Each structure stands twice: as structure tokens, then as C-alpha cells.
Amino acid sequence: MGEPQGSDVGEPQGSDVGGPQGSRSKTDYFQKYNLHENVGVINEAKSKFEILLMIFHIILRHGMTGAFVENMLQFFNEICGQQIIPATKYLFNQIFTPSLPVNFHYFCTKCNMYLGERQTFIKSVIECPTCKAKCNVKNVDRSNFFTTMPLVDQIEKILQKPGIKIISNHSASSNYCDIRDGNLFKKLCDPGQPLNDKDAICLNF
């Protein structure tokens, strides 16, 4: 009440940074937000791969171009003052290009009804059988999807790695009881036993 039209929190009209009538100078804003203060840009709680995952998420979410990917990587390294992450699009793609087949599953962008796998679609735009919405299943930037990788292929790749030990035990009986928390199973987790390892995989069949 009683203030001139266009005033902002008691400041004269036009008080923007660098404005001819402004009551605040750029120096005032630098001091207010401590813009001269040096900051540590690397959080020790984040690994390099986690940083790459965050960049990868931004790229997928906003559909960025290959040129943007490379500029983003170079920009991050420039801020850090050293090469923290791969600086080229080629190396970046090598990290996130899966060595196993990837299946794309699509669901409706309106009602979330599952539509099926990409290889089953003939047309690029299909109609949702539930809500009749038109869904683009060829453009990942305009569709809802999730990916899966065949479990058999993943297990085979793990077992083929150097240093993997395969221990096969056969039961004399065809009947198994209490396989998860039985006494015999617990003994396999004791020190020096096969399952006393964070990377151990146990398959019961």
C-alpha cells in the first residue's frame, strides 16, 4: 500500500542486475550468493559410473543429440579440471552398449496397459486395446517402455568369466525340505565354504 507501481520488496522499479536505475550492483549479487567461493564439484559419495548414469538419464529423458552427449562429457571434465569421465561419445556408448540382446516392452502412455514387445509390432503407431489411445512404439522419446535382458544369457555370461568356480552337489534323495534355511544349507555359508562369498550364486533345481 502506498508503494510506487512495479516496486519489488521495497526496491525501486527496474532494480535488476546491471540496470541503470538498479539499487543492487552485480557485486551485491556475487556477495549474496557467494559466487566467488570455490566449491568441490566432486562428491566422494558418487562413483564415476554413477556420474555417467546421471548423464545417461538426462540424455534419455530429454532425447539429446550425439553432439550434446560429447559436449556434456567435455563440459563436466572442464568443471572438474581433469578428465574424470570418458570425453568422447564413442567411449560413452561403449560403456552403455549392452553385450547381450535387449528386449523393449511398451505400455500405453495414457492408461499404462501393457502392449507387448517391440519385435511383435508391425506398425510404428498402435492403438491401445483398453483406452484406444495412439501409442508410438518406434520412437523411444515419445513412448513408455522398459527393457529386459534374457536371464539365461546373463547367467551363461557370468559362468564363462575367468575365475568362476562351479561346484555341483547332487542329493542322494529326490526330496528336498527346507532348502533355504535348513542346517545343511547354513553350513555352506560358513567361512571357507562355497557360499561364503558376496559374489556367490546358488541355483537349486
C-alpha positions, 0 to 999 in steps of 0.5 A: 500500500502506498508503494510506487507501481512495479516496486519489488520488496521495497526496491525501486522499479527496474532494480535488476542486475546491471540496470541503470536505475538498479539499487543492487550492483552485480557485486551485491549479487556475487556477495549474496550468493557467494559466487566467488567461493570455490566449491568441490564439484566432486562428491566422494559419495558418487562413483564415476559410473554413477556420474555417467548414469546421471548423464545417461538419464538426462540424455534419455529423458530429454532425447539429446543429440550425439553432439550434446552427449560429447559436449556434456562429457567435455563440459563436466571434465572442464568443471572438474579440471581433469578428465574424470569421465570418458570425453568422447561419445564413442567411449560413452556408448561403449560403456552403455552398449549392452553385450547381450540382446535387449528386449523393449516392452511398451505400455500405453502412455495414457492408461499404462496397459501393457502392449507387448514387445517391440519385435511383435509390432508391425506398425510404428503407431498402435492403438491401445486395446483398453483406452484406444489411445495412439501409442508410438512404439518406434520412437523411444522419446515419445513412448513408455517402455522398459527393457529386459535382458534374457536371464539365461544369457546373463547367467551363461555370461557370468559362468564363462568369466575367468575365475568362476568356480562351479561346484555341483552337489547332487542329493542322494534323495529326490526330496528336498525340505527346507532348502533355504534355511535348513542346517545343511544349507547354513553350513555352506555359508560358513567361512571357507565354504562355497557360499561364503562369498558376496559374489556367490550364486546358488541355483537349486533345481 
